[in-house]
């Protein structure tokens, strides 16, 4: 814990668990056969932490290449159910 310019709540240990982020993408115009490809996260500073993908069982470390992390299409769970409503 540091002292001086921070309060004690700034340095509360939160454990080793990752922060979960859900990403949703609406491709829009389903009737023109749009589909989602890879998702690229840019301006990644590896010194700020790691990115992991949860495959339902394990956390898989995603490599940082050239300041980017890529979630490949193979890693993504996709659904067209919302887009088909009303067609």
N, C-alpha and C positions, 0 to 999 in steps of 0.2 A: 504494500500500500504506500502511496506517495503522500507527502504532506506539503503544505505551503499553498500552492495556487489551485488546488482542487479540494473538493469535499470528499468525505469518506464514501459517499454513494457512487462516485465516479469510478471507483476501483473495486466494486463488489465482484468477487469471482462468480462467473456464471457457468462454470463447468466446461466440458470439452465438446458439447454438442454443437452441430452446425446450425446456422440460421436457415430456415426453410423459406424458399421463394417459389411461388407458383407462377408460371408464365402462361398467359392465355393469348392466343392470336386468332383474330377473326379475318379470314382471307377475303371475306366480302361476297363476291359474285360467284356462287357455287355452280351456276349453270354454264360457266365458261371454263370449267375444269381446272380452276386454280387449285394449287396444293401447296402445302408448307414444305420447305426444304430445310436446310440447316439453319440454326440460329447462332449468330456470332455476337459475342459480348466483346466490345472493343475498349481500348484504353485501360487494360487490366495491368495493375502493378502487383507483381507476384509477391512483393514485400508486404503487401497489405493483407495477405491471406490466400487461401486456396479455394478453388471451386470443386465441388463434388456433385456427382449425379447419383441419385438413389434408385437402384434398380428393383426395389421392392424388398430386397434382403440386405444388400451391401451398399456402402458408400464407395463410389469409384472416383478416384482423383482424375480431374480433367487437366490436361497439360496446357500451359500458357505458351503460345508460340507467337513471337512478334507482337506481344502485347494484346493478344486475342485468345479467347477461349471459345471453342466451337462445340455446340450441342448438335451432333449429326442427326439427320432425319431418322436414322435407325434407333436412336435413343428416345425419340419423341413418341408420346402417346397421342394419337390423333383420332378425331371423331367428326363425322359429317352430320350427325343427328340434328344439331341446332340449325345448320344451313338448309336442311331439307324441309324444314317446317314451312308450309304454305306453298310448296312448289307443286 
